Amino acid sequence: MKLIIAIVNNDDSAKAAYALTDAGFFMTKLSTTGGFLMVGNTTLLIGAEEDEVTKAMDILKSTCITRKQINPPTASFGVGTTDNCIPKEVTVGGATVFVLSIDSMEKI
């Protein structure tokens, strides 16, 4: 048994969750925050048999896409005086995925 922990962009989470449950995976969806942009994301906890991990990863790869977005400046005081005040294009989306071995799992 494996536990797949997938941290995905909020924009991709509904599509990924639907595709995973449609494929028969059981999962829990958590609202999380983190990363250097400090924006909301979604963490999916997915239970899978060892031979189903590739299928789940393929679903995540097809639903959690990377894209470019303009990151607005974070500083308001001293606008224009530092590089932090210039909007920058950053890559967002995709997924960060961890696959862990599970000794046992029970649904009670």
Secondary structure, 3 states (H helix, E strand, C coil): CEEEEEEEEHHHHHHHHHHHHHCCCEEEEEEEEECCCCEEEEEEEEEECHHHHHHHHHHHHHHCCEEEEEECCCCCCCCCCCHHHCCEEEEEECEEEEEEECCCCCCC
